[in-house]
């Protein structure tokens, strides 16, 4: 694969990781806590619409991020070590597992009506993704720094 393609894979991976790192902070600090402020009568419809619209904002970058993370095993700048790729993929696995096993079930329950305990669990367990994406963001910035410094 030529150098241009390697750079495109690397930069799209970095961009989507940093996008998701910023987005998860918004979700953790603003969006999820405010879900508790929706009136009970409107909550179910709001949550169902929220889940539908959020998919359009998070699914494409998450898929590009995952594809880029895996492609880096074969196509990466010479300055990026294999252990860095592994660390990124492990963090991504934690994020995806947390999403599937913790956050999605909370959203599914909340789509039937507000439940304070489930809302609290959603906000609390989302710290797993927030921390993992921040670690990924730092890792990606380090990879970019080392790659930029070398070239």
N, C-alpha and C positions, 0 to 999 in steps of 0.2 A: 504494500500500500504506500502511496506517495506521501510526502511530508505534509502537503496541504490537507489531505484527508485525516491524517493523524491529528493535526492541529484543530480541524473542525470537530472531531470527536471529543478531543480534550477540552476545547473551549465550550462546546455545547454542554458537556458534563459539568464543567465548572459553573457555567451560567445558571443551569437548572438547579444545581445544589444551592447556590447562593440565593436564588429566587425563593426556593422552598425554605431556606433558613430564615429569610426575612418574613415570609408568609406565616411560618409557624409561630413566630413571636407575636404577630398580630392576632392570630387565632388564640394563643395562650393567654395573652394579657387583656385583649379587648373582646374578641368575638365570643369565645366560649363563656366567659363570665357574664356577658350581657344576655346570654340565652335565658338566664334566670329572671330577667326583667320582663319577659314577654308574659302577657296575661294568659291565664290558664285556658280561657275560652278560645284564644287564637293560637295557642302554642302548637298543637298538632299540625295544623295547616302550615304554620310558619316553618316548623322543623322539616316537614316533607319537602317544602319548596327549597329550604336551605340545603338539604341533601342533594337535591337535583341540580341546583345552580353551582354548588361547591364542586361537584364532579367536573364541571367544565373548566374550573380554575385550577384544580390540583391534578387531575388525571394526566393531561398531556405532559406537563413538566415532570411528574413522577415517572412516567414511562420513559421519557427521554433520559432522565437521570439514571434510571436503572439500566437502560440499554448502554448508555455511555460508560457506566461503572463496569459492566461486564466486558464491553469492547476494549477497555483499557488493559485487560489481561493480554490481548494480542497486539493492540495498536496504541502505543503510548510514547510520549517523548522519552528519550534515553535517560533524562534526569529523574524520571519518576520510577521509584523502586517497586518491585512486585509486592513487598510487604505493605506499601502504602495503598496499593490497589486492593489487597486483601482486607486491610483495615476499613477502607471505604465500603466494601461490599458487606462486611460483617455489620457495620453500622446501618447500612441500608436494609439489611435483613431484619435488624431489630426494629427499624421504623415500620417496615411493611408488616411484620408480625404484630407489632403493637396496634397498628391501624386495623388489621383484620380481626384480632382477638380481643381488643379492648375498646377502641373508639367506635368502630362500626356497630358492635352490639349495643353500645350505649345510645348511639343515634337511632338504631332500630327501635329500641324501647321508648325513647323520647318521642319518636314519630307517632306513637299511640297516645301521648299525653305527657304533660310535665310531671316529673318525679324528682324531687329535690335530691334524694340520695343518688340517683343515677346521674343527675347533672353534676353533682359533686365528684362522683367517680370519673366522669368524662374530663372535667377540668384537672383533676389530680393525676389521672393516668396519662394525660397528654404531655406531662412533663417528660415522659420517656422519649417521645418523639422530639420534643423541644431540645432536650439535651443531646440526643443522638444527631439531630440535624446541625446543631451548633458544633459538635465535634467534627462532623463531616465538612462543614463550612471552613473550619480552621484547617483541616487536612487539605482541602482543595486549595485554599489560599496558599498554604505552604508549597503544594505542588506547583502552583502557578509561579510563586516567587522563585523557587529553585529553577524552574524551566526558563523563566525570564532572565534570571541572573546568569545562567549558563549561556544563553543565546545572546 
